[in-house]
Amino acid sequence: MNRRFLIGLLLIWSLGPLFWQVYTSLCSDQALTQPFASIDHRWTLVHYRNVLTSNPPFWRYLVNSFIVGVSSTFFCLLLALPAAYALNRIPRKLSIISR
């Protein structure tokens, strides 16, 4: 098969669900339940407004997730960097054993 064809097929396979998700998030509820009907107001941003102004607060949960992600990355690096340095300083004869 042609290499470009395979790359194109892989891109469609990978990006197709993302495009479908964006498409359905911008459609109105009626457009989703009746996809082939003629609907005057097919596109809407109401779903995004509902999420961003909802209760429980979306922004607070987003900030909490960011804090947890950054702190866990920091602590992982805090533990992993000294261990990697110590393993790098092991003489070559001992490094064969540790593999």
Backbone torsions as a table, in degrees:
resi	resn	phi	psi	omega
1	MET	NA	157.7	179.4
2	ASN	-71.8	137.1	-177.7
3	ARG	-63.4	-39.8	179.5
4	ARG	-64.8	-36.7	177.8
5	PHE	-63.3	-43.6	179.6
6	LEU	-65.5	-38.6	178.2
7	ILE	-66.6	-42.0	177.2
8	GLY	-62.4	-42.0	178.2
9	LEU	-63.8	-40.1	177.7
10	LEU	-65.4	-39.2	177.7
11	LEU	-65.2	-42.1	177.5
12	ILE	-63.7	-42.4	179.6
13	TRP	-62.9	-38.1	-176.3
14	SER	-82.6	-42.5	-173.8
15	LEU	-92.2	-14.3	179.6
16	GLY	-56.4	-50.5	178.3
17	PRO	-61.6	-34.1	177.6
18	LEU	-65.5	-45.8	178.3
19	PHE	-64.4	-37.7	178.3
20	TRP	-65.4	-38.7	178.9
21	GLN	-65.0	-44.4	178.3
22	VAL	-64.6	-42.1	179.2
23	TYR	-59.4	-48.7	-177.9
24	THR	-70.6	-27.9	178.7
25	SER	-72.6	-23.5	-179.8
26	LEU	-93.8	-8.9	179.7
27	CYS	-84.6	151.7	175.4
28	SER	-75.7	166.0	179.9
29	ASP	-61.6	-41.4	-179.2
30	GLN	-66.7	-35.9	178.9
31	ALA	-68.7	-28.9	178.5
32	LEU	-75.8	-36.6	-178.7
33	THR	-81.7	-25.0	177.6
34	GLN	-127.9	79.6	-170.6
35	PRO	-67.9	-26.2	-175.3
36	PHE	-104.5	1.2	179.1
37	ALA	-79.7	153.8	177.2
38	SER	-79.5	111.2	-177.3
39	ILE	-120.0	128.1	-177.0
40	ASP	-67.1	-41.5	-177.3
41	HIS	-111.3	74.0	-177.1
42	ARG	-76.2	-39.0	-175.0
43	TRP	-100.3	138.6	-177.8
44	THR	-153.6	156.0	174.2
45	LEU	-112.8	15.8	-177.5
46	VAL	-61.9	-38.3	-178.1
47	HIS	-63.3	-40.3	178.3
48	TYR	-67.8	-39.9	177.6
49	ARG	-62.5	-40.2	179.4
50	ASN	-64.1	-40.0	-179.6
51	VAL	-69.7	-44.3	-175.2
52	LEU	-73.1	-22.8	179.5
53	THR	-112.5	19.6	-173.6
54	SER	-80.7	168.2	171.7
55	ASN	-122.7	112.4	18.4
56	PRO	-72.4	153.1	-173.1
57	PRO	-71.6	119.4	-179.5
58	PHE	-63.2	-44.2	-175.7
59	TRP	-64.7	-36.4	178.9
60	ARG	-65.4	-42.1	178.4
61	TYR	-67.8	-33.6	177.4
62	LEU	-66.3	-42.6	177.8
63	VAL	-65.4	-41.3	177.8
64	ASN	-61.1	-43.0	179.1
65	SER	-64.7	-38.8	177.6
66	PHE	-63.5	-43.1	179.7
67	ILE	-63.8	-44.1	179.1
68	VAL	-64.1	-42.3	-179.6
69	GLY	-64.4	-45.0	-179.8
70	VAL	-67.7	-43.2	-178.8
71	SER	-68.1	-38.8	178.4
72	SER	-67.8	-36.2	175.5
73	THR	-64.5	-42.8	179.4
74	PHE	-61.6	-46.8	-178.8
75	PHE	-68.5	-34.2	176.4
76	CYS	-63.9	-45.2	177.5
77	LEU	-66.7	-35.2	178.9
78	LEU	-61.2	-35.2	178.5
79	LEU	-87.2	-35.6	-172.4
80	ALA	-79.3	-35.5	-177.1
81	LEU	-64.5	-45.8	176.2
82	PRO	-64.4	-35.7	178.1
83	ALA	-66.5	-40.5	178.2
84	ALA	-65.9	-38.9	177.4
85	TYR	-64.0	-43.6	179.9
86	ALA	-64.2	-41.5	178.2
87	LEU	-66.9	-30.0	178.1
88	ASN	-72.1	-28.5	-177.7
89	ARG	-84.1	-7.0	178.5
90	ILE	-66.3	134.6	177.3
91	PRO	-60.4	157.0	-174.2
92	ARG	-59.2	-36.9	-178.4
93	LYS	-65.2	-39.2	178.6
94	LEU	-76.6	-26.2	-179.0
95	SER	-71.0	-25.5	175.4
96	ILE	-66.3	-37.9	178.5
97	ILE	-67.8	-38.3	-174.5
98	SER	-76.9	-10.5	179.2
99	ARG	-77.2	NA	NA
